[in-house]
Amino acid sequence: MLRIALPSDGELYEPTLQFLRLCGMPVQRISLRRYTATIPSLPYATVLFQRSADITSKVDEGSADMGVVGLDRFLEGRLEEGNTLLVMDDLGFGECDLVIGVPDTWVDVTSMADLADLSVEFRDQGRELRVATKFPRQVQHFLLEKGVNYYTLVQASGTLEAAPAMGFADIIGDISASGATLRENRLKTLEDGTILTSQACLIANPSMLAREQDKLQEARSLLERVEGYLRSQDFYTLTANIQGNSAEEVSAYLVARRQVAGLRGPTVAKVYASDMDDWYAATIVVPKKLLMDAVTHLREVGAKDITIFQPNYVLHDECKGYSKLLKAIDKESLAQL
């Protein structure tokens, strides 16, 4: 069975289930107390619900083959020489920022340069700037990159926003979606204090998937559905009845404006009705941003009865996620020779 790790808690739990439902892969979980589930449309897959913070390590160690996790969690938890591959870096939900938050009473601290100067002042006073965070790897790299050289990381769990008020840290490095929680706890972000813009991503262990062809094919089914659904969100399908002497003539009307004539061109078929001998049904697929341009063009060529819908999937000749996975597998196989 293909083992897919999904968040069992936090902000990504419900959005992940909703996303998979929209992709045509609803998860069937018997009880919230049960940490396994099934996906009927993927009969050779099983779901393992895990803490968000643990998913990257579970995939890396091979306890799970694939997983949905926040990009921030992946970058924090991945091993430098590990087996985890970032297959799709943006699933379109779970957007948030990893930011530096400082007390709003620090009116003279508005940038990372100001924070760097303050850390020097703290050092001269015989103490170091204390930074509470659940993301020590990324926060440390960011602080050093911005010239903040004197500080102490304070490992913390739970709610970090209260750390400065409680006195065990001066500032925090934490996730923020809207900034409301920071403001309510009298913290502010710095103008250049965003460490990372994060969102939900899909990761996989190529080593585990390469061992069994059935797993690999089920992973391909998952990737095709996810990629097809995400791509479909950028397109609309329009169908209209257009009068003309032939299908070729109607096609010529439509391709006069190539940018709204379809992905490869229009599909035109004769309408069979006793009183509509010279009518044809035309179908085109256009980018979402060109929807009204396409409607205007159809009307200009005499189109009637225009219907519009969004496709469930748009599949190209290649699934980029699956190709990326295969390249990682091939690279690993060559390294073992």
C-alpha positions in Angstrom: 0.0 0.0 0.0 1.1 3.6 -0.7 1.3 5.3 2.7 0.4 8.9 2.7 1.0 11.0 5.8 -1.5 13.8 6.4 -1.7 16.4 9.2 -3.7 15.2 12.2 -3.7 18.6 13.9 -3.2 22.3 13.4 -4.2 24.7 10.6 -3.6 22.2 7.8 -5.8 19.4 8.9 -9.2 20.5 7.5 -7.8 22.4 4.5 -5.9 19.2 3.5 -9.0 17.0 3.6 -10.9 19.7 1.7 -8.2 19.9 -1.0 -8.1 16.2 -1.5 -11.9 16.1 -1.8 -11.7 18.8 -4.5 -9.1 16.7 -6.3 -11.5 13.8 -6.4 -9.8 11.9 -3.6 -12.0 12.2 -0.5 -10.5 10.7 2.7 -12.7 8.3 4.6 -11.9 8.4 8.3 -14.1 6.2 10.5 -13.3 8.2 13.7 -11.3 11.1 14.8 -9.6 8.8 17.3 -8.5 6.5 14.5 -5.2 7.6 12.9 -5.5 5.6 9.7 -8.0 6.2 6.8 -8.6 5.2 3.2 -9.1 7.0 -0.1 -11.6 5.1 -2.2 -10.4 6.6 -5.4 -6.9 5.3 -4.6 -7.6 1.7 -3.6 -3.9 0.8 -3.1 -3.2 3.7 -0.7 -3.7 4.2 3.0 -3.6 7.5 5.0 -1.6 7.9 8.2 -2.5 10.9 10.3 0.6 12.4 11.9 1.5 15.5 13.8 2.5 18.3 11.3 5.9 18.6 12.9 6.6 14.8 12.4 5.5 14.3 8.8 8.8 15.3 7.2 10.8 12.9 9.4 8.3 10.1 8.9 8.6 10.4 5.1 12.4 10.7 5.4 12.8 7.5 7.5 10.4 5.6 5.3 7.5 5.2 7.7 5.4 7.0 5.1 6.0 7.2 1.3 4.4 10.6 0.7 3.1 13.4 2.8 1.4 16.8 2.8 3.1 19.3 5.0 3.8 23.0 5.3 6.8 24.2 3.4 8.1 25.8 6.7 7.9 22.4 8.4 9.6 20.7 5.5 12.5 23.1 5.4 12.9 23.0 9.1 12.7 19.2 9.5 14.4 17.8 6.4 17.8 16.1 6.6 20.5 17.6 4.4 21.4 14.2 3.0 18.0 12.7 3.6 15.6 10.8 1.3 12.8 13.3 1.1 12.0 15.0 -2.2 9.9 18.2 -2.5 7.6 17.0 -5.3 5.2 19.9 -5.4 6.0 23.1 -3.5 2.6 24.9 -3.6 -0.7 23.1 -3.3 -2.6 26.4 -3.2 -3.6 26.4 0.4 -2.1 26.9 3.9 -0.5 30.2 3.1 1.4 31.9 5.9 4.6 33.7 6.7 7.5 32.8 9.0 8.3 36.2 10.6 10.3 38.0 13.2 8.0 39.5 15.8 9.3 42.2 18.2 7.4 44.2 21.0 5.5 47.1 19.6 7.0 49.3 22.3 10.3 49.1 20.4 9.4 52.1 18.3 12.9 52.6 17.1 13.2 49.0 15.8 11.5 48.8 12.4 14.0 46.8 10.3 16.5 43.9 10.7 19.3 46.4 10.6 17.8 48.1 13.7 17.5 44.7 15.4 21.2 44.0 14.6 22.2 47.3 16.3 20.0 46.4 19.3 21.7 43.0 19.6 25.0 44.8 19.9 23.7 47.1 22.6 22.4 44.1 24.5 25.8 42.5 24.2 27.5 45.6 25.5 25.2 45.5 28.5 26.3 41.9 29.3 23.3 40.0 27.9 22.2 38.6 24.5 19.0 39.0 22.6 16.7 36.0 23.3 14.7 34.6 20.4 11.9 32.1 21.0 11.1 29.9 18.1 10.0 26.5 16.9 12.0 26.9 13.7 15.6 27.2 15.0 17.3 26.2 11.7 15.5 28.8 9.5 15.6 31.6 12.2 19.3 31.2 12.9 20.2 31.3 9.2 18.0 34.4 8.6 19.4 36.3 11.6 23.0 35.7 10.6 22.2 36.6 7.0 20.7 39.9 8.3 23.7 40.7 10.4 22.2 39.8 13.8 25.2 38.1 15.3 24.6 38.2 19.0 21.5 36.3 20.2 20.4 33.1 22.0 17.8 30.8 20.6 15.1 29.8 23.1 13.4 26.5 22.1 9.8 26.7 22.9 6.5 24.9 22.3 2.9 26.1 22.4 2.0 29.7 22.0 5.1 31.8 21.3 3.3 35.2 21.1 3.3 35.3 24.9 7.0 34.7 25.3 8.1 38.4 25.5 5.3 39.3 27.9 6.2 36.3 30.1 9.8 37.3 30.1 11.6 34.2 28.8 12.3 35.8 25.4 12.8 39.3 23.9 11.5 38.5 20.4 10.0 35.6 18.5 10.3 33.8 15.2 7.0 32.3 14.4 4.3 31.6 11.8 1.7 34.3 11.1 -1.2 34.2 8.7 -2.8 37.6 9.1 -0.7 39.2 11.9 -3.8 39.6 14.1 -2.5 37.3 16.9 0.8 39.2 16.9 -1.0 42.5 17.2 -3.2 41.2 20.0 -0.1 40.2 21.9 1.5 43.7 21.4 4.0 42.4 18.8 4.8 43.8 15.4 6.7 42.6 12.3 9.7 44.3 10.8 9.6 45.7 7.3 12.1 43.2 6.1 11.5 40.6 8.8 9.8 37.9 6.7 11.9 34.8 6.8 9.8 32.6 4.5 6.4 32.6 2.7 5.0 29.1 3.2 2.2 27.0 2.0 1.2 23.4 1.9 3.4 21.2 -0.2 3.7 17.5 -1.3 6.8 15.5 -0.4 7.8 11.9 -1.2 10.5 9.4 -0.5 11.8 8.2 -3.9 13.8 5.3 -2.3 10.6 3.8 -0.9 8.6 4.3 -4.0 11.2 2.8 -6.3 11.1 -0.5 -4.4 7.5 -1.4 -5.5 6.0 -0.7 -8.9 2.4 -0.7 -7.4 3.3 2.0 -5.0 4.9 4.1 -7.8 1.9 3.8 -10.0 -0.5 4.8 -7.1 1.8 7.8 -6.5 1.5 8.6 -10.1 -2.4 8.5 -9.9 -2.3 10.9 -6.9 0.1 13.3 -8.6 -1.9 13.3 -11.9 -5.1 14.2 -10.0 -3.5 16.9 -7.9 -1.6 18.5 -10.8 -4.7 18.2 -13.1 -6.9 19.8 -10.5 -4.5 22.7 -9.8 -4.1 23.4 -13.5 -7.8 23.3 -14.1 -8.3 26.3 -11.7 -6.7 28.5 -14.3 -9.1 27.6 -17.2 -12.7 27.8 -18.3 -14.5 25.8 -20.9 -17.0 27.7 -23.1 -19.5 26.1 -25.4 -21.7 28.1 -27.8 -23.9 27.7 -30.9 -22.7 29.6 -34.0 -24.4 29.9 -37.4 -22.3 29.2 -40.5 -22.1 27.5 -43.8 -19.6 24.9 -42.6 -17.5 23.8 -39.6 -14.5 25.2 -41.3 -16.1 28.6 -41.6 -17.1 28.7 -38.0 -13.6 27.6 -37.0 -12.2 30.5 -39.1 -14.4 32.9 -37.1 -13.0 31.7 -33.8 -9.3 31.5 -34.8 -9.4 35.1 -36.0 -8.5 35.9 -32.4 -6.0 33.1 -31.6 -5.5 34.0 -27.9 -9.1 33.1 -27.2 -9.5 30.2 -29.7 -8.7 27.4 -27.2 -5.6 25.6 -26.0 -5.0 24.0 -29.4 -7.9 25.5 -31.2 -11.7 25.2 -31.2 -13.7 22.0 -31.4 -16.6 22.5 -33.8 -19.5 20.0 -34.4 -22.7 20.2 -36.3 -25.9 20.8 -34.4 -28.5 18.3 -35.6 -32.0 19.8 -35.3 -34.8 20.2 -37.9 -34.8 24.0 -37.8 -31.0 24.5 -37.3 -29.4 23.1 -40.4 -26.7 25.7 -40.5 -25.8 25.8 -36.8 -22.6 24.5 -35.2 -21.6 23.9 -31.5 -18.2 25.3 -30.8 -16.1 24.5 -27.7 -13.0 26.4 -26.5 -10.8 26.3 -23.4 -9.4 29.6 -22.3 -7.3 30.9 -19.4 -9.4 32.4 -16.6 -8.0 35.9 -17.2 -9.3 35.9 -20.8 -12.8 34.6 -20.0 -14.7 37.9 -20.8 -12.5 38.5 -23.9 -13.6 35.1 -25.1 -17.2 35.8 -24.4 -17.0 39.1 -26.2 -15.4 37.4 -29.3 -18.1 34.7 -29.3 -20.8 37.3 -29.3 -19.1 39.3 -32.1 -19.2 36.2 -34.4 -22.9 35.6 -33.6 -22.7 33.0 -30.9 -25.9 32.1 -29.0 -26.5 30.0 -25.9 -23.0 30.4 -24.4 -22.4 28.1 -21.4 -19.3 28.3 -19.2 -17.9 25.8 -16.7 -14.6 25.0 -15.0 -13.1 21.6 -15.9 -12.3 19.2 -13.1 -8.9 18.4 -14.4 -6.6 19.7 -17.1 -3.9 17.1 -18.0 -1.0 17.8 -20.2 1.1 15.2 -22.0 3.4 15.0 -19.0 2.8 15.1 -15.3 5.6 17.4 -13.9 5.4 16.0 -10.4 5.7 12.4 -11.6 8.6 13.3 -13.9 10.4 14.9 -11.1 9.9 11.8 -8.9 11.2 9.6 -11.7 14.3 11.7 -12.2 15.1 11.5 -8.4 14.7 7.7 -8.6 17.0 7.5 -11.6 19.6 9.7 -10.0 19.5 7.6 -6.9 19.9 4.4 -8.9 22.9 5.7 -10.8 24.5 6.8 -7.5 24.3 3.2 -6.2 26.1 1.8 -9.2 
